[in-house]
Amino acid sequence: MRSFYESIGVNPRNRKEAIEISKLLEIPIVMLDFYNEHQILPFENHLTIINERLHISEISLKIRMGIIDSDVRDLLLHNEDYLLKQYAQKYNKVESLLTPSFQTELGKLFQGDCLDLLKQTGSETYDLIFADPPFNLDKFYLSNYDDNISSIEYLNWCYEWINECVRVLKTGGSLFIWNIPKWNTFFSNYLNNKLLFRHWISVDIKFSLPIGGKLYPSHYSLLYYSKGKPTTFRPDRMPMEVCKKCFTDLKDYGGYKNKMNSNGVNLTDVWYDIPPVRHNKYKRRKEANELNIKLLDRIIEMSSKEEDLIFDPFGGAGTTYIAAEIKNRRWHGIELGPLDDIIKRFENIEEDKELLRKYRRNYNSLFPIEIKNKRMQLNLWTDESFNEVEVKHSPL
């Protein structure tokens, strides 16, 4: 996929070229910039001019820009045999195999490019894949990864590893992608033709300072897709929210209190309870941001069983691997940069085990025991209140 400017033979970094092509086409430069910035096909009148003066047809422009509609699909089907031969020649080359740099009884950690590992992995291998790629926000990485490339380069790279993840995901397996909403809109559109959409999960975390002229960014997005109907889907149930001071209800359940599930409230697709990892006491990574183990615990619990095989192509601080290890899942992972922080984290895994126990102790119960005792002392209702009423009125 190329940018609009690249598709019409203009260097996007050369402003002089853009101005010259604008004059040649007699299309305002602001319109050409608009098409390039938003990666959209020019309006019909401009397509006609581009065809007449640059001899670039509409369908050729679509192919160059990666815009796949029914016309392009028909063309691809018509040339299917030729394209498949070209694909086989390009991708069936045998490269040297990567070997693990660190192993446990449950997992293997590699160092290198995730695409190299994915290409040596057989199809239908993993039960669950979680990906947290760089966000192209010009962050510093010890691997010297360039986190400030053009949008087109970034999307092309992401589509490449996404394609491989789809291939190595088992039928019934689940794929989660963590990113800022801007990029996940592209990924979601791309994945809709490959996997089954399950959820767009919003996780309430402030990830930047307020931006002038825009709403304050206050959530990350978590895409959830599956390869057909998911084999495993068993989300934790959440405790009912109560006031931390007086322990009364924060939501009025009216006459439905007696219908509340004693195991807790259904998990929604908006998560307010995933705190960022900012304190040095809990942060294991010297560079960019780190994910909270609470997030990975929730994903792994929801979409996998013990001994399932999990893959994370962007190791980072190793949170996915630690959570998988603690929860008795097999795992494979790879990190482009140094592995020292991840290995050290495994050496101190008891710290993460204790933190995860703390997070999980309130799950799958409508009221944690401490809250339930406080409410009973204050004569506030609990799930047991209605059980007692049912017992008193039950027939002999």
WOJOQUI-V230385 format. One record per residue. PHI is phi in degrees with one decimal (none if undefined). PSI is psi in radians with two decimals (none if undefined). OMEGA is omega in whole degrees, -180 to 180 (999 if undefined). Layout:
phi:PHI psi:PSI omega:OMEGA
phi:PHI psi:PSI omega:OMEGA
//
This chain:
phi:none psi:2.30 omega:179
phi:-115.7 psi:2.83 omega:174
phi:-71.2 psi:2.91 omega:178
phi:-59.9 psi:-0.80 omega:-180
phi:-60.9 psi:-0.79 omega:179
phi:-61.3 psi:-0.60 omega:-178
phi:-69.1 psi:-0.41 omega:178
phi:-106.7 psi:0.26 omega:173
phi:84.3 psi:0.42 omega:-179
phi:-112.6 psi:2.35 omega:175
phi:-73.1 psi:2.03 omega:-177
phi:-59.5 psi:-0.40 omega:-178
phi:-91.9 psi:-0.04 omega:-179
phi:-107.6 psi:1.72 omega:-176
phi:-64.8 psi:-0.57 omega:-179
phi:-62.2 psi:-0.73 omega:179
phi:-62.3 psi:-0.71 omega:-180
phi:-63.5 psi:-0.73 omega:179
phi:-65.1 psi:-0.71 omega:-180
phi:-64.7 psi:-0.74 omega:180
phi:-68.3 psi:-0.56 omega:176
phi:-61.9 psi:-0.74 omega:179
phi:-67.5 psi:-0.72 omega:-180
phi:-62.5 psi:-0.75 omega:-177
phi:-83.5 psi:-0.29 omega:-174
phi:58.4 psi:0.68 omega:174
phi:-114.9 psi:2.24 omega:-178
phi:-52.8 psi:2.44 omega:-179
phi:-59.6 psi:-0.55 omega:-180
phi:-64.7 psi:-0.56 omega:178
phi:-73.1 psi:-0.71 omega:177
phi:-63.3 psi:-0.70 omega:177
phi:-62.2 psi:-0.67 omega:-180
phi:-62.7 psi:-0.83 omega:179
phi:-61.5 psi:-0.70 omega:-178
phi:-70.9 psi:-0.76 omega:-177
phi:-66.6 psi:-0.69 omega:-175
phi:-99.5 psi:0.01 omega:176
phi:52.9 psi:0.90 omega:179
phi:-120.8 psi:2.70 omega:180
phi:-69.5 psi:2.38 omega:180
phi:-58.7 psi:2.75 omega:177
phi:-64.5 psi:2.80 omega:-170
phi:-56.4 psi:-0.76 omega:-178
phi:-64.5 psi:-0.60 omega:178
phi:-75.3 psi:-0.57 omega:176
phi:-61.6 psi:-0.69 omega:179
phi:-62.2 psi:-0.76 omega:180
phi:-64.4 psi:-0.76 omega:-180
phi:-62.2 psi:-0.69 omega:179
phi:-65.7 psi:-0.76 omega:-177
phi:-69.6 psi:-0.70 omega:-171
phi:-98.8 psi:-0.47 omega:180
phi:-109.9 psi:-0.12 omega:-179
phi:58.3 psi:0.68 omega:176
phi:-113.8 psi:2.00 omega:-177
phi:-73.5 psi:2.88 omega:179
phi:-61.1 psi:-0.77 omega:-177
phi:-69.6 psi:-0.59 omega:176
phi:-65.0 psi:-0.71 omega:179
phi:-65.7 psi:-0.69 omega:178
phi:-60.8 psi:-0.78 omega:-178
phi:-64.1 psi:-0.78 omega:-180
phi:-62.2 psi:-0.65 omega:-177
phi:-87.8 psi:-0.06 omega:179
phi:74.6 psi:0.49 omega:179
phi:-96.3 psi:1.82 omega:-174
phi:-100.9 psi:1.84 omega:176
phi:-117.9 psi:-2.95 omega:-175
phi:-62.9 psi:-0.63 omega:179
phi:-62.3 psi:-0.79 omega:-180
phi:-67.5 psi:-0.70 omega:179
phi:-61.0 psi:-0.75 omega:179
phi:-61.4 psi:-0.72 omega:179
phi:-64.7 psi:-0.73 omega:179
phi:-63.8 psi:-0.75 omega:179
phi:-63.8 psi:-0.65 omega:-179
phi:-65.6 psi:-0.51 omega:-178
phi:-112.0 psi:0.45 omega:-173
phi:-57.1 psi:-0.86 omega:-176
phi:-60.1 psi:-0.80 omega:180
phi:-62.3 psi:-0.78 omega:-178
phi:-64.7 psi:-0.68 omega:180
phi:-65.0 psi:-0.66 omega:177
phi:-63.9 psi:-0.74 omega:179
phi:-64.3 psi:-0.70 omega:179
phi:-63.5 psi:-0.78 omega:-178
phi:-63.0 psi:-0.70 omega:180
phi:-64.4 psi:-0.61 omega:-175
phi:-80.1 psi:-0.69 omega:-169
phi:-106.3 psi:-0.12 omega:-179
phi:-92.1 psi:0.36 omega:177
phi:-79.3 psi:2.39 omega:-180
phi:-89.0 psi:2.06 omega:178
phi:-99.4 psi:2.88 omega:177
phi:-65.2 psi:2.37 omega:-175
phi:-77.3 psi:2.45 omega:174
phi:-76.6 psi:2.59 omega:176
phi:-121.5 psi:2.63 omega:-177
phi:-62.7 psi:2.48 omega:175
phi:-95.8 psi:-0.31 omega:-179
phi:-153.6 psi:2.45 omega:-180
phi:-139.5 psi:2.64 omega:167
phi:-125.0 psi:-3.10 omega:177
phi:-64.2 psi:-0.45 omega:-176
phi:-103.8 psi:-0.42 omega:-170
phi:-138.5 psi:2.91 omega:178
phi:-133.1 psi:2.29 omega:179
phi:-116.4 psi:2.20 omega:180
phi:-109.3 psi:2.77 omega:173
phi:-117.6 psi:2.22 omega:180
phi:149.1 psi:-2.84 omega:-178
phi:-84.4 psi:2.26 omega:-177
phi:-60.3 psi:-0.53 omega:180
phi:-64.9 psi:-0.62 omega:178
phi:-63.9 psi:-0.74 omega:180
phi:-70.3 psi:-0.72 omega:-179
phi:-61.9 psi:-0.70 omega:-177
phi:-71.2 psi:-0.30 omega:176
phi:-99.3 psi:0.10 omega:-180
phi:-98.4 psi:2.38 omega:-180
phi:-69.2 psi:2.70 omega:177
phi:-62.9 psi:2.68 omega:177
phi:55.7 psi:0.89 omega:-177
phi:-100.4 psi:-0.71 omega:-168
phi:-106.0 psi:2.49 omega:177
phi:-82.5 psi:-0.52 omega:-177
phi:-148.6 psi:2.34 omega:176
phi:-125.8 psi:2.26 omega:174
phi:-121.5 psi:2.24 omega:-178
phi:-126.3 psi:2.22 omega:176
phi:-126.4 psi:1.36 omega:-175
phi:-74.9 psi:2.91 omega:170
phi:-57.3 psi:2.61 omega:-174
phi:-96.8 psi:0.09 omega:-178
phi:59.3 psi:0.79 omega:-179
phi:-113.4 psi:0.33 omega:178
phi:64.6 psi:0.67 omega:176
phi:-82.7 psi:2.75 omega:178
phi:-88.8 psi:2.34 omega:176
phi:-128.4 psi:2.40 omega:180
phi:-62.9 psi:-0.36 omega:179
phi:-76.2 psi:-0.10 omega:-175
phi:66.1 psi:0.37 omega:174
phi:-63.0 psi:2.36 omega:180
phi:-82.1 psi:1.85 omega:-177
phi:-97.1 psi:0.46 omega:-180
phi:-144.3 psi:1.09 omega:179
phi:-104.7 psi:3.03 omega:-179
phi:-67.1 psi:2.73 omega:180
phi:-57.2 psi:-0.71 omega:-179
phi:-64.2 psi:-0.78 omega:179
phi:-61.0 psi:-0.76 omega:-179
phi:-63.3 psi:-0.82 omega:-178
phi:-65.7 psi:-0.73 omega:178
phi:-60.2 psi:-0.75 omega:178
phi:-63.7 psi:-0.76 omega:-180
phi:-64.9 psi:-0.73 omega:179
phi:-61.9 psi:-0.55 omega:-180
phi:-67.2 psi:-0.85 omega:-180
phi:-73.1 psi:-0.51 omega:176
phi:-63.8 psi:-0.77 omega:178
phi:-56.3 psi:-0.77 omega:-180
phi:-67.0 psi:-0.68 omega:178
phi:-63.8 psi:-0.70 omega:177
phi:-61.4 psi:-0.73 omega:-179
phi:-64.6 psi:-0.76 omega:-175
phi:-85.6 psi:-0.08 omega:178
phi:-79.1 psi:2.34 omega:178
phi:-67.9 psi:2.68 omega:170
phi:-61.1 psi:2.24 omega:-175
phi:90.4 psi:-0.11 omega:179
phi:-80.7 psi:2.92 omega:-176
phi:-120.7 psi:2.48 omega:178
phi:-120.7 psi:2.22 omega:177
phi:-119.4 psi:2.34 omega:176
phi:-125.8 psi:2.15 omega:-179
phi:-102.0 psi:2.18 omega:-180
phi:-165.8 psi:3.09 omega:173
phi:-76.5 psi:2.68 omega:-176
phi:-54.6 psi:-0.64 omega:-178
phi:-51.4 psi:-0.87 omega:-176
phi:-78.4 psi:-0.61 omega:-178
phi:-68.4 psi:-0.35 omega:174
phi:-64.9 psi:-0.68 omega:177
phi:-67.9 psi:-0.80 omega:-177
phi:-64.4 psi:-0.68 omega:180
phi:-63.9 psi:-0.79 omega:178
phi:-60.5 psi:-0.68 omega:-179
phi:-69.3 psi:-0.74 omega:-176
phi:-76.1 psi:-0.35 omega:-177
phi:-60.8 psi:-0.39 omega:178
phi:-95.3 psi:0.08 omega:-175
phi:-124.1 psi:-0.68 omega:-176
phi:-131.6 psi:3.07 omega:179
phi:-89.7 psi:2.10 omega:178
phi:-68.5 psi:2.30 omega:177
phi:-111.0 psi:-0.99 omega:-177
phi:-155.2 psi:2.62 omega:163
phi:-106.0 psi:1.86 omega:-176
phi:-96.9 psi:2.23 omega:178
phi:-99.9 psi:2.22 omega:-179
phi:-114.1 psi:2.02 omega:-172
phi:-73.5 psi:1.68 omega:176
phi:-142.0 psi:2.25 omega:175
phi:-77.3 psi:2.09 omega:-175
phi:-114.8 psi:0.15 omega:176
phi:-163.8 psi:3.02 omega:173
phi:-76.8 psi:2.78 omega:176
phi:-53.8 psi:2.51 omega:-178
phi:-111.3 psi:2.25 omega:-179
phi:-60.8 psi:2.34 omega:178
phi:81.2 psi:0.08 omega:180
phi:-137.3 psi:2.84 omega:172
phi:-68.3 psi:2.69 omega:-179
phi:-68.3 psi:2.02 omega:178
phi:-63.1 psi:2.12 omega:-175
phi:-137.5 psi:0.29 omega:174
phi:-150.6 psi:2.63 omega:168
phi:-96.5 psi:2.74 omega:178
phi:-112.8 psi:2.49 omega:179
phi:-123.4 psi:1.88 omega:177
phi:-79.2 psi:2.41 omega:179
phi:-128.3 psi:1.96 omega:177
phi:-125.3 psi:2.75 omega:176
phi:-135.1 psi:2.74 omega:180
phi:-91.3 psi:1.47 omega:-171
phi:81.3 psi:-2.89 omega:179
phi:-64.0 psi:2.24 omega:-177
phi:-62.9 psi:2.36 omega:177
phi:-66.1 psi:-0.65 omega:-178
phi:-126.9 psi:2.21 omega:173
phi:-149.1 psi:1.76 omega:-177
phi:-143.9 psi:1.26 omega:-178
phi:-66.2 psi:2.55 omega:172
phi:-61.1 psi:2.67 omega:172
phi:-99.1 psi:2.55 omega:-173
phi:-100.7 psi:2.63 omega:175
phi:-68.6 psi:2.66 omega:177
phi:-70.3 psi:2.41 omega:-179
phi:-74.5 psi:2.32 omega:177
phi:-134.2 psi:2.83 omega:177
phi:-63.6 psi:2.31 omega:-177
phi:-71.7 psi:-0.30 omega:-178
phi:-99.1 psi:-0.82 omega:-175
phi:-108.7 psi:-0.09 omega:174
phi:67.1 psi:0.26 omega:177
phi:-83.1 psi:2.91 omega:-178
phi:-64.2 psi:2.44 omega:173
phi:-91.6 psi:-0.29 omega:178
phi:-127.3 psi:2.44 omega:-180
phi:-85.4 psi:1.94 omega:180
phi:-92.5 psi:0.06 omega:175
phi:52.0 psi:-2.29 omega:-178
phi:-86.0 psi:0.22 omega:-177
phi:-101.3 psi:0.11 omega:-178
phi:-57.8 psi:-0.69 omega:-177
phi:-72.0 psi:-0.15 omega:178
phi:-99.9 psi:0.00 omega:180
phi:-65.8 psi:2.39 omega:179
phi:-74.3 psi:2.22 omega:-178
phi:-65.5 psi:-0.27 omega:178
phi:-85.1 psi:-0.08 omega:177
phi:121.5 psi:-3.12 omega:-177
phi:-92.4 psi:2.56 omega:178
phi:-58.0 psi:2.43 omega:175
phi:-71.3 psi:2.30 omega:180
phi:-97.4 psi:-3.13 omega:178
phi:-96.0 psi:0.28 omega:171
phi:-125.4 psi:2.05 omega:-175
phi:-109.9 psi:2.06 omega:-179
phi:-101.8 psi:-0.06 omega:-168
phi:-111.7 psi:0.38 omega:178
phi:-104.6 psi:1.73 omega:-177
phi:-75.8 psi:2.57 omega:175
phi:-70.1 psi:2.72 omega:177
phi:-97.0 psi:1.75 omega:-178
phi:-122.4 psi:-0.44 omega:-177
phi:-76.4 psi:2.36 omega:-178
phi:-59.8 psi:-0.42 omega:-180
phi:-63.0 psi:-0.59 omega:-176
phi:-107.7 psi:-0.20 omega:-176
phi:-83.8 psi:2.23 omega:-178
phi:-105.3 psi:-0.03 omega:-171
phi:-115.8 psi:2.38 omega:-176
phi:-84.9 psi:-0.19 omega:-171
phi:-114.7 psi:-1.98 omega:-173
phi:-71.9 psi:-3.04 omega:-176
phi:-62.4 psi:2.82 omega:-177
phi:-129.7 psi:2.46 omega:-179
phi:-84.2 psi:2.56 omega:177
phi:-75.4 psi:2.39 omega:-180
phi:-62.6 psi:-0.37 omega:178
phi:-61.8 psi:-0.66 omega:179
phi:-65.2 psi:-0.86 omega:-178
phi:-68.0 psi:-0.61 omega:176
phi:-59.7 psi:-0.75 omega:-178
phi:-66.3 psi:-0.74 omega:-180
phi:-66.4 psi:-0.81 omega:-178
phi:-65.8 psi:-0.72 omega:179
phi:-63.2 psi:-0.69 omega:-176
phi:-72.8 psi:-0.60 omega:-167
phi:-124.4 psi:0.31 omega:177
phi:-153.1 psi:2.87 omega:176
phi:-116.4 psi:2.90 omega:176
phi:-56.5 psi:2.43 omega:-180
phi:75.1 psi:-0.01 omega:170
phi:-63.4 psi:2.79 omega:-178
phi:-105.2 psi:2.14 omega:-175
phi:-113.2 psi:2.51 omega:179
phi:-130.0 psi:2.37 omega:173
phi:-130.4 psi:1.99 omega:-175
phi:-79.6 psi:-0.10 omega:-179
phi:-130.7 psi:1.60 omega:-169
phi:-57.4 psi:-0.79 omega:-179
phi:56.8 psi:-2.13 omega:180
phi:-89.0 psi:0.00 omega:177
phi:82.3 psi:0.29 omega:-175
phi:-60.5 psi:-0.73 omega:180
phi:-61.5 psi:-0.74 omega:-176
phi:-69.0 psi:-0.69 omega:178
phi:-64.4 psi:-0.81 omega:-180
phi:-63.1 psi:-0.72 omega:179
phi:-63.6 psi:-0.75 omega:-180
phi:-60.9 psi:-0.82 omega:-179
phi:-63.1 psi:-0.62 omega:-175
phi:-93.6 psi:0.25 omega:175
phi:60.2 psi:0.75 omega:171
phi:-109.3 psi:2.52 omega:172
phi:-75.7 psi:2.64 omega:-176
phi:-150.3 psi:2.62 omega:170
phi:-126.8 psi:2.49 omega:179
phi:-152.7 psi:2.85 omega:179
phi:-148.7 psi:2.52 omega:179
phi:-136.9 psi:2.34 omega:-178
phi:-72.9 psi:-0.62 omega:-177
phi:-89.5 psi:-2.89 omega:180
phi:-59.6 psi:2.58 omega:-178
phi:-100.3 psi:-0.04 omega:-173
phi:-54.5 psi:-0.80 omega:-177
phi:-64.6 psi:-0.65 omega:-180
phi:-69.0 psi:-0.78 omega:-179
phi:-64.4 psi:-0.73 omega:178
phi:-61.7 psi:-0.62 omega:180
phi:-65.0 psi:-0.64 omega:177
phi:-66.9 psi:-0.58 omega:178
phi:-66.5 psi:-0.45 omega:180
phi:-115.3 psi:0.65 omega:-173
phi:-63.6 psi:-0.38 omega:180
phi:-60.9 psi:-0.55 omega:178
phi:-63.0 psi:-0.77 omega:178
phi:-69.3 psi:-0.60 omega:178
phi:-61.5 psi:-0.76 omega:180
phi:-66.0 psi:-0.72 omega:179
phi:-64.6 psi:-0.70 omega:-180
phi:-69.1 psi:-0.66 omega:175
phi:-60.1 psi:-0.69 omega:179
phi:-63.4 psi:-0.75 omega:-180
phi:-67.9 psi:-0.68 omega:-171
phi:-85.0 psi:-0.21 omega:-172
phi:-65.6 psi:-0.36 omega:-178
phi:-101.3 psi:0.03 omega:-179
phi:-78.4 psi:2.76 omega:172
phi:58.2 psi:0.65 omega:174
phi:-153.1 psi:2.32 omega:-178
phi:-61.0 psi:-0.69 omega:176
phi:-132.9 psi:2.14 omega:171
phi:-55.8 psi:2.66 omega:-172
phi:-56.3 psi:-0.68 omega:-180
phi:-64.9 psi:-0.73 omega:180
phi:-67.8 psi:-0.74 omega:-180
phi:-60.9 psi:-0.76 omega:179
phi:-62.7 psi:-0.73 omega:179
phi:-63.1 psi:-0.77 omega:-180
phi:-65.1 psi:-0.66 omega:178
phi:-66.0 psi:-0.68 omega:177
phi:-63.0 psi:-0.56 omega:-179
phi:-93.6 psi:0.17 omega:-179
phi:58.4 psi:0.60 omega:175
phi:-94.8 psi:2.64 omega:-176
phi:-66.8 psi:2.63 omega:170
phi:-136.9 psi:3.05 omega:178
phi:-62.4 psi:-0.50 omega:180
phi:-72.1 psi:-0.41 omega:179
phi:-58.0 psi:-0.76 omega:-177
phi:-77.0 psi:-0.51 omega:175
phi:-63.0 psi:-0.69 omega:179
phi:-65.1 psi:-0.72 omega:180
phi:-63.7 psi:-0.74 omega:-180
phi:-62.6 psi:-0.69 omega:180
phi:-64.5 psi:-0.76 omega:-178
phi:-62.8 psi:-0.59 omega:-175
phi:-101.4 psi:0.13 omega:180
phi:-77.2 psi:2.56 omega:180
phi:-67.0 psi:2.66 omega:180
phi:-70.8 psi:none omega:999
//
